[in-house]
Amino acid sequence: MAIFNLGSINADLVYRVPHLPGAGETLAARSFSRGLGGKGANMSVAAARAGARCLHIGAVGADGRWAVERLMEYGVDTRPVATVDDVTGNAVIAVDDAGENNIIILPGANRALTEDHIARALTEATEADSFLFQNETNALRIGAERASARGMRVAHAAAPFDAASVQQVLPLLDLLFLNEVEAAQLAEATGTEAASLPVRDIIVTLGSKGCRWHNTDSGETRSFPAFKVSPVDSTGAGDTFTGYVMAGLDRGMPMEQAIRLASKAGALMVTRMGAADVIPDLKEVQAFNPPA
């Protein structure tokens, strides 16, 4: 089985600051680093480091070869990554002393995917495989339609959030990831609470409060507490959680087990500075035992 992830690839330009800048404020950064990022790349790395076979469907510019090589180093199959006539996507990230961040994104090559590219990438996919996508690339509906037609499990991490984009793909989804704010925004847009959406499984992450899983087949809702850690950087933690859930399900875990493993991975991730480059591997997560 495999996870086919249609997702962004970014250069993360990270500035460590004493506090997040306000409007019109000029602020001196304490440090700077460039790393691999993008919600798509983060999730692919997390899934691969959690033990799944993950193929990344995406695009970079001629300046992004380093990012593709970095994905390969972390175990991601990059054969479906195209090189296009645009700059590689990038994100300017400010991180403060409390671990909070704000982010400015230039999509670049992430918005240059074609239907032919996605069709070729899914040629070998089967109903035993999963298709994951976020909202940092184009061609979302096309990818979801092609994956659904192949009988794949179709999962969407609805970030960066846009209610219209989510509603466009909602009928095709088997699994939907939302954070608490996104769930409230989607409920306002649709008039339907998360637990009643026409998707079999919905996971709502709650930050330091853990997460909720709604299974609409059974009508059951389960809550999972977060692990207690001292955060230094929240960048990529939600992506790590999503990648680990997908990898757990791909390996045949029940949803409850996959969520617990992913919660531990996300907790470990917030104790580290960075994004894809510091996502923990399965051995590290299994050895990590913080209090719940």
Secondary structure, DSSP 8 states (H G I E B T S, - for coil): --EEEE---EEEEEEE-SS---TT-----SEEEEEEE-HHHHHHHHHHHTT--EEEEEEE-GGGHHHHHHHHHTT-B-TTEEE-SS--EEEEEEE-TTS-EEEEEE-GGGG---HHHHHHHTTT--TTSEEEE-SSSS-HHHHHHHHHHTT-EEEEE--S--HHHHHHHGGG-SEEEEEHHHHHHHHHHHS--GGGSSSSEEEEE-GGG-EEEEETTTTEEEEE-------S--TTHHHHHHHHHHHHHHTT--HHHHHHHHHHHHHHHTTSSSSGGG---HHHHHH-----
